[in-house]
Amino acid sequence: MIYRAVNSKPVVDRFFVWLAKALHEHLLLPKSPFTKAANYALDRERALKVFLEQPDVPLDTNHLEREIRPIALGRKNWLFCWTEMGAQHVAVVQSLLRTCRMHEIDPYVYLVDVLQRIATHPARDVHQLTPRLWKEHFADDPMRSIADER
């Protein structure tokens, strides 16, 4: 965080000052791509500066883009879900699988454990069954499928 605060923060602050100044001092058409991009950035200035105070926040979203790429590639396949509800379920499952992979969890092990655990798991602690928290609480000793014992 110190490196970002010392080295990046002044650059980011100067950028937003320059951006606001460019919008106010230059006669730009409201529909020009620069005007749209500048207004978009200025409207989200606080959110775009989060990485300066939170060292865990990555500087880009490339890792997320890579994770959702298979979903984008399979978009035509999702046209054949037949119903809106079916498509929503596909989206939930795909999101869950990608989240598992992002946390370096084997989706099969995770799903086998959670589907067995959910019947006896307290409802007030259901958040522990999300992939990130499941990894902390249950990944060391997951429940196994009887099919794995054969």
DSSP file (Angstrom, degrees, kcal/mol; ACC not computed):
  #  RESIDUE AA STRUCTURE BP1 BP2  ACC     N-H-->O    O-->H-N    N-H-->O    O-->H-N    TCO  KAPPA ALPHA  PHI   PSI    X-CA   Y-CA   Z-CA
    1    1 A M     >        0   0    0      0, 0.0     4,-2.7     0, 0.0     5,-0.2   0.000 360.0 360.0 360.0 -37.1    0.0    0.0    0.0
    2    2 A I  H  >  +     0   0    0      1,-0.2     4,-2.6     2,-0.2     5,-0.3   0.917 360.0  50.9 -62.5 -43.0    2.8    2.4    0.8
    3    3 A Y  H  >>S+     0   0    0      1,-0.2     4,-3.0     2,-0.2     5,-0.7   0.930 112.7  45.8 -60.4 -45.3    4.3    2.0   -2.7
    4    4 A R  I  >>S+     0   0    0      1,-0.2     5,-2.4     3,-0.2     4,-1.2   0.916 113.4  49.5 -63.7 -42.2    1.0    2.8   -4.3
    5    5 A A  I  <5S+     0   0    0     -4,-2.7    -2,-0.2     3,-0.2    -1,-0.2   0.893 119.1  37.8 -65.2 -38.9    0.3    5.7   -2.0
    6    6 A V  I  <5S+     0   0    0     -4,-2.6    -2,-0.2    -5,-0.2    -1,-0.2   0.914 131.9  21.6 -79.4 -43.9    3.7    7.2   -2.7
    7    7 A N  I  X5S+     0   0    0     -4,-3.0     4,-0.5    -5,-0.3    -3,-0.2   0.852 129.1  33.8 -98.1 -39.0    4.2    6.5   -6.4
    8    8 A S  I  X<S+     0   0    0     -4,-1.2     4,-2.7    -5,-0.7     5,-0.3   0.865 104.5  66.0 -90.0 -37.9    0.8    5.9   -7.9
    9    9 A K  H  ><S+     0   0    0     -5,-2.4     4,-2.9     1,-0.2     5,-0.2   0.904 101.2  48.9 -56.4 -47.6   -1.5    8.3   -6.0
   10   10 A P  H  > S+     0   0    0      0, 0.0     4,-2.3     0, 0.0    -1,-0.2   0.890 113.5  48.1 -60.4 -37.0    0.1   11.5   -7.2
   11   11 A V  H  X S+     0   0    0     -4,-0.5     4,-2.2    -3,-0.2    -2,-0.2   0.933 113.7  46.2 -67.2 -45.7   -0.1   10.3  -10.8
   12   12 A V  H  X S+     0   0    0     -4,-2.7     4,-2.2     2,-0.2     5,-0.2   0.915 112.7  50.2 -64.1 -43.5   -3.7    9.2  -10.5
   13   13 A D  H  X S+     0   0    0     -4,-2.9     4,-2.0    -5,-0.3    -1,-0.2   0.922 111.1  48.6 -61.2 -44.4   -4.7   12.5   -8.8
   14   14 A R  H  X S+     0   0    0     -4,-2.3     4,-2.8    -5,-0.2    -1,-0.2   0.881 108.7  55.4 -62.1 -38.1   -3.0   14.5  -11.5
   15   15 A F  H  X S+     0   0    0     -4,-2.2     4,-2.7     1,-0.2    -2,-0.2   0.940 109.1  45.2 -60.6 -47.8   -4.8   12.5  -14.2
   16   16 A F  H  X S+     0   0    0     -4,-2.2     4,-2.3     2,-0.2    -1,-0.2   0.860 113.0  50.8 -68.3 -34.1   -8.2   13.2  -12.7
   17   17 A V  H  X S+     0   0    0     -4,-2.0     4,-2.4     2,-0.2    -1,-0.2   0.939 112.8  46.8 -64.0 -46.5   -7.4   16.9  -12.3
   18   18 A W  H  X S+     0   0    0     -4,-2.8     4,-2.9     1,-0.2    -2,-0.2   0.905 111.4  51.9 -60.5 -42.5   -6.2   17.0  -16.0
   19   19 A L  H  X S+     0   0    0     -4,-2.7     4,-1.9     2,-0.2    -1,-0.2   0.931 111.3  45.2 -62.0 -47.6   -9.4   15.2  -17.1
   20   20 A A  H  X S+     0   0    0     -4,-2.3     4,-1.9     1,-0.2    -1,-0.2   0.909 114.5  49.7 -62.8 -41.8  -11.7   17.6  -15.4
   21   21 A K  H  X S+     0   0    0     -4,-2.4     4,-2.8     1,-0.2     5,-0.3   0.908 108.4  52.7 -63.8 -42.9   -9.8   20.5  -16.7
   22   22 A A  H  X S+     0   0    0     -4,-2.9     4,-1.5     1,-0.2    -1,-0.2   0.886 110.2  48.4 -61.7 -39.3   -9.8   19.1  -20.3
   23   23 A L  H  < S+     0   0    0     -4,-1.9     5,-0.3    -5,-0.2    -1,-0.2   0.878 118.0  39.6 -68.1 -37.5  -13.6   18.8  -20.1
   24   24 A H  H  < S+     0   0    0     -4,-1.9    -2,-0.2    -5,-0.2    -1,-0.2   0.807 120.1  41.4 -85.3 -30.2  -14.2   22.3  -18.8
   25   25 A E  H  < S+     0   0    0     -4,-2.8     2,-0.3    -5,-0.2    -3,-0.2   0.769 105.5  65.3 -91.3 -26.3  -11.6   24.2  -20.8
   26   26 A H  S  < S-     0   0    0     -4,-1.5     2,-1.3    -5,-0.3     0, 0.0  -0.744  82.5-121.6-101.4 144.9  -12.0   22.7  -24.2
   27   27 A L        +     0   0    0     -2,-0.3     2,-0.4     2,-0.0    -3,-0.1  -0.712  45.6 170.6 -84.4  98.8  -15.0   22.9  -26.4
   28   28 A L        -     0   0    0     -2,-1.3    -2,-0.0    -5,-0.3    -5,-0.0  -0.883  37.5-112.6-113.7 141.4  -15.9   19.2  -26.9
   29   29 A L    >   -     0   0    0     -2,-0.4     3,-1.7     1,-0.1     6,-0.3  -0.487  25.1-127.9 -68.3 138.8  -18.9   17.8  -28.4
   30   30 A P  T 3  S+     0   0    0      0, 0.0    -1,-0.1     0, 0.0    -2,-0.0   0.788 107.9  47.5 -60.3 -27.5  -21.1   15.9  -25.8
   31   31 A K  T 3  S+     0   0    0      4,-0.1    -2,-0.1     5,-0.0    -3,-0.0   0.369  82.5 119.9 -97.5   6.5  -21.2   12.8  -28.0
   32   32 A S  S <> S-     0   0    0     -3,-1.7     4,-2.4     1,-0.1     5,-0.2  -0.419  73.3-121.5 -68.7 147.3  -17.5   12.6  -28.8
   33   33 A P  H  > S+     0   0    0      0, 0.0     4,-2.5     0, 0.0     5,-0.2   0.870 112.5  52.8 -57.4 -37.5  -15.8    9.4  -27.6
   34   34 A F  H  > S+     0   0    0      2,-0.2     4,-3.0     1,-0.2     5,-0.2   0.935 108.8  48.8 -64.5 -44.9  -13.4   11.4  -25.4
   35   35 A T  H  > S+     0   0    0     -6,-0.3     4,-2.6     1,-0.2     5,-0.2   0.921 113.0  47.8 -61.1 -44.2  -16.2   13.3  -23.7
   36   36 A K  H  X S+     0   0    0     -4,-2.4     4,-2.2     2,-0.2    -1,-0.2   0.930 114.8  45.4 -61.9 -45.4  -18.1   10.1  -23.0
   37   37 A A  H  X S+     0   0    0     -4,-2.5     4,-2.5    -5,-0.2    -2,-0.2   0.906 113.5  49.7 -65.8 -41.6  -14.9    8.3  -21.7
   38   38 A A  H  X S+     0   0    0     -4,-3.0     4,-2.7     2,-0.2     5,-0.2   0.929 112.5  46.4 -64.6 -45.1  -13.9   11.3  -19.5
   39   39 A N  H  X S+     0   0    0     -4,-2.6     4,-2.4    -5,-0.2    -1,-0.2   0.897 111.3  53.0 -63.9 -39.2  -17.4   11.7  -18.0
   40   40 A Y  H  X S+     0   0    0     -4,-2.2     4,-1.0    -5,-0.2    -2,-0.2   0.939 112.9  43.9 -59.3 -48.1  -17.5    7.9  -17.4
   41   41 A A  H  < S+     0   0    0     -4,-2.5     3,-0.5     1,-0.2     7,-0.2   0.916 114.0  49.1 -65.7 -44.2  -14.1    8.1  -15.5
   42   42 A L  H >< S+     0   0    0     -4,-2.7     3,-1.2     1,-0.2     4,-0.3   0.872 108.1  54.2 -65.7 -36.4  -15.0   11.2  -13.5
   43   43 A D  H 3< S+     0   0    0     -4,-2.4    -1,-0.2     1,-0.2    -2,-0.2   0.777 117.7  37.4 -65.5 -25.3  -18.3    9.7  -12.5
   44   44 A R  T 3X S+     0   0    0     -4,-1.0     4,-2.7    -3,-0.5    -1,-0.2   0.081  78.9 122.0-113.5  21.9  -16.5    6.7  -11.1
   45   45 A E  H <> S+     0   0    0     -3,-1.2     4,-1.1     1,-0.2    -1,-0.1   0.900  75.2  49.6 -54.2 -47.1  -13.4    8.4   -9.8
   46   46 A R  H >4 S+     0   0    0     -4,-0.3     3,-0.5     1,-0.2     4,-0.3   0.927 114.0  45.1 -59.9 -45.8  -13.9    7.2   -6.2
   47   47 A A  H >4 S+     0   0    0      1,-0.2     3,-1.1     2,-0.2     4,-0.3   0.865 110.5  54.4 -67.3 -36.0  -14.3    3.5   -7.4
   48   48 A L  H 3< S+     0   0    0     -4,-2.7     3,-0.3     1,-0.2    -1,-0.2   0.691 106.5  53.3 -72.1 -17.0  -11.3    3.8   -9.8
   49   49 A K  T XX S+     0   0    0     -4,-1.1     3,-1.8    -3,-0.5     4,-0.6   0.417  77.5  98.6 -95.6   0.7   -9.1    5.0   -6.9
   50   50 A V  H X> S+     0   0    0     -3,-1.1     4,-2.0     1,-0.3     3,-1.3   0.869  72.9  65.2 -56.4 -38.1   -9.9    2.0   -4.6
   51   51 A F  H 34 S+     0   0    0     -3,-0.3    -1,-0.3    -4,-0.3     6,-0.1   0.721  93.0  63.4 -60.7 -20.2   -6.7    0.2   -5.6
   52   52 A L  H <4 S+     0   0    0     -3,-1.8    -1,-0.3     1,-0.2    -2,-0.2   0.834 114.3  29.4 -72.9 -32.2   -4.7    3.0   -3.9
   53   53 A E  H << S+     0   0    0     -3,-1.3    -2,-0.2    -4,-0.6    -1,-0.2   0.662 116.4  60.1-100.6 -20.1   -6.1    2.3   -0.5
   54   54 A Q    ><  -     0   0    0     -4,-2.0     3,-1.6     1,-0.1    -1,-0.2  -0.883  59.7-169.9-114.3 101.0   -6.7   -1.4   -0.8
   55   55 A P  T 3  S+     0   0    0      0, 0.0    -1,-0.1     0, 0.0    -4,-0.1   0.718  85.2  62.6 -64.5 -19.1   -3.5   -3.4   -1.6
   56   56 A D  T 3  S+     0   0    0      2,-0.1    -5,-0.1   -55,-0.0    -2,-0.0   0.659  81.3  94.9 -79.0 -14.8   -5.6   -6.6   -2.2
   57   57 A V  S <  S-     0   0    0     -3,-1.6    -3,-0.1    -7,-0.2     2,-0.0  -0.663  78.6-130.0 -79.7 121.3   -7.4   -4.9   -5.1
   58   58 A P        -     0   0    0      0, 0.0    -7,-0.1     0, 0.0    -2,-0.1  -0.305  12.4-122.7 -69.2 156.6   -5.6   -5.8   -8.4
   59   59 A L  S    S+     0   0    0     -8,-0.1     2,-0.3     2,-0.0    -8,-0.1   0.706  91.8  20.4 -73.0 -19.9   -4.7   -3.0  -10.8
   60   60 A D        -     0   0    0      0, 0.0     3,-0.2     0, 0.0     4,-0.1  -0.841  69.0-126.8-139.3 176.7   -6.7   -4.7  -13.6
   61   61 A T     >  +     0   0    0     -2,-0.3     4,-2.3     1,-0.1     3,-0.5   0.035  67.1 120.6-114.2  24.5   -9.4   -7.2  -14.2
   62   62 A N  H  > S+     0   0    0      1,-0.2     4,-2.4     2,-0.2     5,-0.2   0.875  72.6  56.3 -58.1 -38.8   -7.6   -9.4  -16.6
   63   63 A H  H  > S+     0   0    0      1,-0.2     4,-1.4     2,-0.2    -1,-0.2   0.875 109.8  46.0 -62.8 -36.0   -7.9  -12.4  -14.3
   64   64 A L  H  > S+     0   0    0     -3,-0.5     4,-1.9     2,-0.2    -1,-0.2   0.888 109.5  54.1 -72.1 -39.0  -11.7  -12.0  -14.4
   65   65 A E  H  X S+     0   0    0     -4,-2.3     4,-0.8     1,-0.2    -2,-0.2   0.907 108.5  49.7 -60.5 -41.4  -11.8  -11.5  -18.1
   66   66 A R  H  < S+     0   0    0     -4,-2.4     3,-0.4     1,-0.2    -1,-0.2   0.875 109.0  53.3 -64.5 -36.8   -9.9  -14.8  -18.6
   67   67 A E  H  < S+     0   0    0     -4,-1.4     4,-0.3     1,-0.2    -1,-0.2   0.857 112.4  42.0 -68.5 -35.2  -12.4  -16.6  -16.3
   68   68 A I  H  X S+     0   0    0     -4,-1.9     4,-2.0     1,-0.2     3,-0.5   0.519  88.5  93.8 -91.4  -3.1  -15.5  -15.5  -18.1
   69   69 A R  H  X S+     0   0    0     -4,-0.8     4,-2.6    -3,-0.4     5,-0.2   0.907  81.8  53.3 -56.7 -45.7  -14.0  -16.0  -21.6
   70   70 A P  H  > S+     0   0    0      0, 0.0     4,-1.8     0, 0.0    -1,-0.2   0.861 107.3  53.5 -59.2 -32.5  -15.4  -19.6  -21.9
   71   71 A I  H  4 S+     0   0    0     -3,-0.5    -2,-0.2    -4,-0.3     7,-0.2   0.932 110.1  46.2 -66.4 -44.2  -18.9  -18.2  -21.1
   72   72 A A  H >< S+     0   0    0     -4,-2.0     3,-1.2     1,-0.2     4,-0.2   0.896 112.1  51.4 -64.5 -39.1  -18.6  -15.6  -23.9
   73   73 A L  H 3< S+     0   0    0     -4,-2.6     3,-0.4     1,-0.2    -1,-0.2   0.825 111.4  47.6 -66.8 -30.5  -17.3  -18.3  -26.3
   74   74 A G  T >X S+     0   0    0     -4,-1.8     4,-1.5    -5,-0.2     3,-1.0   0.328  77.0 113.4 -91.3   8.9  -20.3  -20.6  -25.5
   75   75 A R  H <> S+     0   0    0     -3,-1.2     4,-0.5     1,-0.3     3,-0.3   0.852  74.9  52.2 -51.9 -41.5  -22.8  -17.8  -25.9
   76   76 A K  H >4 S+     0   0    0     -3,-0.4     3,-0.9     1,-0.2    -1,-0.3   0.857 105.8  55.9 -65.5 -32.3  -24.4  -19.4  -28.9
   77   77 A N  H X4 S+     0   0    0     -3,-1.0     3,-1.7     1,-0.2    -1,-0.2   0.858  98.7  61.3 -65.4 -33.0  -24.8  -22.7  -27.0
   78   78 A W  H >< S+     0   0    0     -4,-1.5     3,-1.3    -3,-0.3    -1,-0.2   0.659  85.6  76.4 -71.5 -13.2  -26.7  -20.9  -24.3
   79   79 A L  G X< S+     0   0    0     -3,-0.9     3,-0.5    -4,-0.5    -1,-0.3   0.741  89.2  59.9 -64.6 -20.7  -29.4  -19.9  -26.9
   80   80 A F  G <   +     0   0    0     -3,-1.7    -1,-0.3    -4,-0.3    -2,-0.1   0.011  66.0 106.6-100.9  28.5  -30.6  -23.5  -26.6
   81   81 A C  G <  S-     0   0    0     -3,-1.3     2,-1.7     1,-0.1    -1,-0.2   0.591  72.9-147.2 -77.4 -10.6  -31.4  -23.5  -22.9
   82   82 A W    <   +     0   0    0     -3,-0.5     2,-0.3     4,-0.1    -1,-0.1  -0.186  68.1  44.6  74.5 -41.8  -35.1  -23.4  -24.0
   83   83 A T  S  > S-     0   0    0     -2,-1.7     4,-2.0     1,-0.1     5,-0.1  -0.900  79.8-121.2-130.7 160.1  -36.4  -21.3  -21.1
   84   84 A E  H  > S+     0   0    0     -2,-0.3     4,-2.3     1,-0.2     5,-0.2   0.883 116.4  53.4 -63.5 -38.1  -35.3  -18.2  -19.3
   85   85 A M  H  > S+     0   0    0      2,-0.2     4,-2.2     1,-0.2    -1,-0.2   0.902 107.1  51.5 -64.4 -40.6  -35.1  -20.2  -16.1
   86   86 A G  H  > S+     0   0    0      1,-0.2     4,-2.1     2,-0.2    -1,-0.2   0.907 109.8  49.7 -61.6 -41.3  -32.9  -22.7  -17.7
   87   87 A A  H  X S+     0   0    0     -4,-2.0     4,-2.2     1,-0.2    -2,-0.2   0.892 108.9  52.2 -65.0 -39.7  -30.5  -20.0  -18.9
   88   88 A Q  H  X S+     0   0    0     -4,-2.3     4,-2.1     1,-0.2    -1,-0.2   0.894 109.2  49.9 -63.4 -39.4  -30.4  -18.5  -15.4
   89   89 A H  H  X S+     0   0    0     -4,-2.2     4,-2.5     2,-0.2    -2,-0.2   0.893 109.1  51.6 -67.0 -39.0  -29.5  -21.9  -14.0
   90   90 A V  H  X S+     0   0    0     -4,-2.1     4,-2.8     1,-0.2     5,-0.2   0.919 109.9  50.5 -60.8 -42.8  -26.7  -22.2  -16.6
   91   91 A A  H  X S+     0   0    0     -4,-2.2     4,-2.3     2,-0.2    -2,-0.2   0.896 110.6  48.8 -62.7 -41.4  -25.4  -18.8  -15.6
   92   92 A V  H  X S+     0   0    0     -4,-2.1     4,-2.4     2,-0.2    -2,-0.2   0.937 113.7  45.7 -64.4 -46.8  -25.4  -19.7  -11.9
   93   93 A V  H  X S+     0   0    0     -4,-2.5     4,-2.6     2,-0.2    -2,-0.2   0.920 113.3  49.2 -64.4 -44.3  -23.6  -23.0  -12.5
   94   94 A Q  H  X S+     0   0    0     -4,-2.8     4,-2.5     1,-0.2    -1,-0.2   0.914 111.9  49.3 -61.4 -42.4  -21.0  -21.3  -14.8
   95   95 A S  H  X S+     0   0    0     -4,-2.3     4,-2.4    -5,-0.2    -1,-0.2   0.910 111.4  49.1 -62.6 -43.1  -20.4  -18.6  -12.2
   96   96 A L  H  X S+     0   0    0     -4,-2.4     4,-2.2     2,-0.2    -2,-0.2   0.913 111.5  48.9 -63.5 -43.7  -19.9  -21.1   -9.5
   97   97 A L  H  X S+     0   0    0     -4,-2.6     4,-2.2     2,-0.2    -2,-0.2   0.915 112.6  47.7 -62.9 -43.7  -17.5  -23.2  -11.6
   98   98 A R  H  X S+     0   0    0     -4,-2.5     4,-2.4     1,-0.2    -1,-0.2   0.888 110.2  52.4 -65.1 -39.3  -15.5  -20.1  -12.5
   99   99 A T  H  X S+     0   0    0     -4,-2.4     4,-1.6     2,-0.2    -1,-0.2   0.909 108.6  51.0 -64.2 -41.1  -15.4  -18.9   -8.8
  100  100 A C  H  <>S+     0   0    0     -4,-2.2     5,-2.8     1,-0.2     3,-0.4   0.944 111.8  46.6 -58.7 -48.6  -14.1  -22.4   -7.8
  101  101 A R  H ><5S+     0   0    0     -4,-2.2     3,-1.5     1,-0.2    -2,-0.2   0.879 107.7  56.5 -63.5 -37.3  -11.3  -22.2  -10.4
  102  102 A M  H 3<5S+     0   0    0     -4,-2.4    -1,-0.2     1,-0.3    -2,-0.2   0.844 111.4  43.7 -63.1 -32.8  -10.4  -18.7   -9.4
  103  103 A H  T 3<5S-     0   0    0     -4,-1.6    -1,-0.3    -3,-0.4    -2,-0.2   0.250 118.7-112.7 -95.1  11.7   -9.9  -19.9   -5.8
  104  104 A E  T < 5 +     0   0    0     -3,-1.5     2,-0.4     1,-0.2    -3,-0.2   0.904  68.2 145.5  57.6  45.8   -8.0  -23.0   -7.0
  105  105 A I      < -     0   0    0     -5,-2.8    -1,-0.2    -6,-0.1    -2,-0.1  -0.931  56.9-118.8-112.1 135.4  -10.7  -25.3   -5.9
  106  106 A D     >  -     0   0    0     -2,-0.4     4,-2.5     1,-0.2     5,-0.2  -0.643  22.7-147.0 -70.3 115.6  -11.6  -28.5   -7.7
  107  107 A P  H  > S+     0   0    0      0, 0.0     4,-2.8     0, 0.0     5,-0.2   0.845  95.3  54.2 -56.9 -35.3  -15.3  -27.9   -8.7
  108  108 A Y  H  > S+     0   0    0      2,-0.2     4,-2.6     1,-0.2     5,-0.2   0.948 110.3  45.0 -64.2 -48.4  -16.1  -31.6   -8.4
  109  109 A V  H  > S+     0   0    0      1,-0.2     4,-2.2     2,-0.2     5,-0.2   0.919 115.1  49.7 -60.7 -43.8  -14.8  -31.9   -4.9
  110  110 A Y  H  X S+     0   0    0     -4,-2.5     4,-3.0     2,-0.2     5,-0.2   0.949 113.2  44.3 -60.5 -51.4  -16.5  -28.6   -3.9
  111  111 A L  H  X S+     0   0    0     -4,-2.8     4,-2.6     1,-0.2     5,-0.2   0.897 112.6  51.3 -64.9 -40.7  -19.9  -29.6   -5.3
  112  112 A V  H  X S+     0   0    0     -4,-2.6     4,-1.2    -5,-0.2    -1,-0.2   0.936 115.2  43.7 -60.6 -45.2  -19.8  -33.2   -3.9
  113  113 A D  H  X S+     0   0    0     -4,-2.2     4,-2.7    -5,-0.2     3,-0.4   0.955 115.9  45.4 -64.9 -51.3  -19.0  -31.7   -0.4
  114  114 A V  H  X S+     0   0    0     -4,-3.0     4,-2.4     1,-0.2    -2,-0.2   0.895 110.0  53.8 -64.0 -41.3  -21.5  -28.9   -0.5
  115  115 A L  H  < S+     0   0    0     -4,-2.6     4,-0.3    -5,-0.2    -1,-0.2   0.809 116.5  39.4 -65.9 -27.6  -24.4  -31.0   -1.8
  116  116 A Q  H  < S+     0   0    0     -4,-1.2     3,-0.5    -3,-0.4     4,-0.3   0.845 118.1  47.7 -84.1 -36.6  -23.9  -33.5    1.0
  117  117 A R  H >X S+     0   0    0     -4,-2.7     4,-1.3     1,-0.2     3,-1.3   0.790  94.1  75.0 -74.7 -29.5  -23.2  -30.9    3.7
  118  118 A I  T 3< S+     0   0    0     -4,-2.4    -1,-0.2     1,-0.3    -3,-0.1   0.771  85.9  62.8 -62.5 -28.5  -26.1  -28.6    2.9
  119  119 A A  T 34 S+     0   0    0     -3,-0.5    -1,-0.3    -4,-0.3    -2,-0.1   0.829 118.4  25.7 -66.3 -31.3  -28.7  -30.8    4.5
  120  120 A T  T <4 S+     0   0    0     -3,-1.3    -1,-0.2    -4,-0.3    -2,-0.2   0.452  94.9 110.2-112.1  -2.9  -27.2  -30.5    7.9
  121  121 A H  S  < S-     0   0    0     -4,-1.3     5,-0.1     1,-0.1     2,-0.1  -0.554  78.5-105.7 -76.6 135.3  -25.4  -27.2    7.6
  122  122 A P    >   -     0   0    0      0, 0.0     3,-1.6     0, 0.0    -1,-0.1  -0.375  20.6-135.5 -62.5 134.5  -27.0  -24.4    9.7
  123  123 A A  G >  S+     0   0    0      1,-0.3     3,-1.6     2,-0.2     4,-0.2   0.831 103.6  62.2 -59.7 -33.9  -28.9  -21.9    7.6
  124  124 A R  G 3  S+     0   0    0      1,-0.3    -1,-0.3     2,-0.1     3,-0.2   0.713 107.3  45.2 -67.1 -18.2  -27.4  -19.0    9.4
  125  125 A D  G X  S+     0   0    0     -3,-1.6     3,-2.1     1,-0.2    -1,-0.3   0.091  72.7 119.0-109.9  21.4  -24.0  -20.1    8.2
  126  126 A V  G X   +     0   0    0     -3,-1.6     3,-2.1     1,-0.3    -1,-0.2   0.793  64.5  71.1 -60.5 -27.4  -24.9  -20.7    4.6
  127  127 A H  G >  S+     0   0    0      1,-0.3     3,-1.6    -3,-0.2     6,-0.3   0.771  84.6  69.4 -60.3 -24.3  -22.4  -18.1    3.5
  128  128 A Q  G <  S+     0   0    0     -3,-2.1    -1,-0.3     1,-0.3     9,-0.2   0.643  88.8  65.1 -67.8 -12.8  -19.6  -20.5    4.6
  129  129 A L  G <  S+     0   0    0     -3,-2.1    -1,-0.3    -4,-0.2    -2,-0.2   0.426  74.3 107.1 -92.4   1.0  -20.6  -22.7    1.6
  130  130 A T  S <> S-     0   0    0     -3,-1.6     4,-3.2    -4,-0.1     5,-0.3  -0.525  88.2-107.1 -71.5 150.1  -19.5  -20.1   -0.9
  131  131 A P  H  > S+     0   0    0      0, 0.0     4,-2.1     0, 0.0     5,-0.2   0.858 115.3  49.3 -51.4 -45.4  -16.3  -21.2   -2.6
  132  132 A R  H  > S+     0   0    0      1,-0.2     4,-1.1     2,-0.2    -4,-0.1   0.939 119.4  36.6 -62.7 -47.5  -13.9  -18.7   -0.9
  133  133 A L  H  > S+     0   0    0     -6,-0.3     4,-2.3     1,-0.2     5,-0.2   0.829 112.3  59.4 -76.0 -31.2  -15.2  -19.4    2.6
  134  134 A W  H  X>S+     0   0    0     -4,-3.2     4,-3.4     1,-0.2     5,-1.3   0.911 102.3  55.0 -59.3 -41.3  -15.7  -23.1    1.9
  135  135 A K  H  <5S+     0   0    0     -4,-2.1     4,-0.3    -5,-0.3     5,-0.3   0.892 110.7  45.4 -59.7 -40.3  -12.0  -23.3    1.1
  136  136 A E  H  <5S+     0   0    0     -4,-1.1    -1,-0.2    -5,-0.2    -2,-0.2   0.883 125.6  29.0 -69.2 -39.4  -11.1  -21.8    4.5
  137  137 A H  H  <5S+     0   0    0     -4,-2.3    -2,-0.2    -9,-0.2    -3,-0.2   0.824 134.9  11.5 -95.6 -33.8  -13.5  -24.0    6.5
  138  138 A F  T ><5S+     0   0    0     -4,-3.4     3,-1.3    -5,-0.2    -3,-0.2   0.571  92.4  92.7-127.3 -12.2  -14.0  -27.3    4.8
  139  139 A A  T 3 <S+     0   0    0     -5,-1.3    -4,-0.1    -4,-0.3    -3,-0.1   0.785  83.0  61.7 -63.8 -27.4  -11.4  -27.9    2.0
  140  140 A D  T 3  S+     0   0    0     -5,-0.3    -1,-0.3     1,-0.3    -2,-0.1   0.797 122.4  18.7 -69.4 -26.7   -8.9  -29.7    4.2
  141  141 A D  S <  S+     0   0    0     -3,-1.3    -1,-0.3    -4,-0.1    -2,-0.1  -0.485  83.9 178.6-142.2  67.7  -11.4  -32.5    4.9
  142  142 A P        -     0   0    0      0, 0.0     2,-0.2     0, 0.0    -3,-0.1  -0.347  35.9-105.3 -73.9 152.9  -14.2  -32.5    2.3
  143  143 A M        -     0   0    0    -34,-0.1     2,-0.3   -33,-0.1   -27,-0.1  -0.538  40.7-140.6 -70.9 141.3  -17.0  -35.0    2.3
  144  144 A R        -     0   0    0     -2,-0.2     2,-0.2   -31,-0.1    -1,-0.0  -0.695  10.2-112.3-106.9 158.3  -16.4  -37.6   -0.5
  145  145 A S    >>  -     0   0    0     -2,-0.3     3,-0.9     1,-0.1     4,-0.5  -0.596  19.1-129.2 -83.3 147.1  -18.8  -39.3   -2.8
  146  146 A I  G >4 S+     0   0    0      1,-0.2     3,-0.7    -2,-0.2     4,-0.4   0.777 110.5  65.3 -67.0 -22.8  -19.5  -43.0   -2.4
  147  147 A A  G >4 S+     0   0    0      1,-0.2     3,-0.7     2,-0.2    -1,-0.2   0.800  95.1  57.5 -66.7 -27.6  -18.8  -43.2   -6.2
  148  148 A D  G <4 S+     0   0    0     -3,-0.9    -1,-0.2     1,-0.2    -2,-0.2   0.714  98.1  61.7 -74.1 -19.8  -15.2  -42.1   -5.4
  149  149 A E  G <<        0   0    0     -3,-0.7    -1,-0.2    -4,-0.5    -2,-0.2   0.633 360.0 360.0 -81.3 -14.0  -14.7  -45.1   -3.1
  150  150 A R    <         0   0    0     -3,-0.7    -1,-0.2    -4,-0.4    -2,-0.1   0.493 360.0 360.0 -77.4 360.0  -15.3  -47.7   -5.8
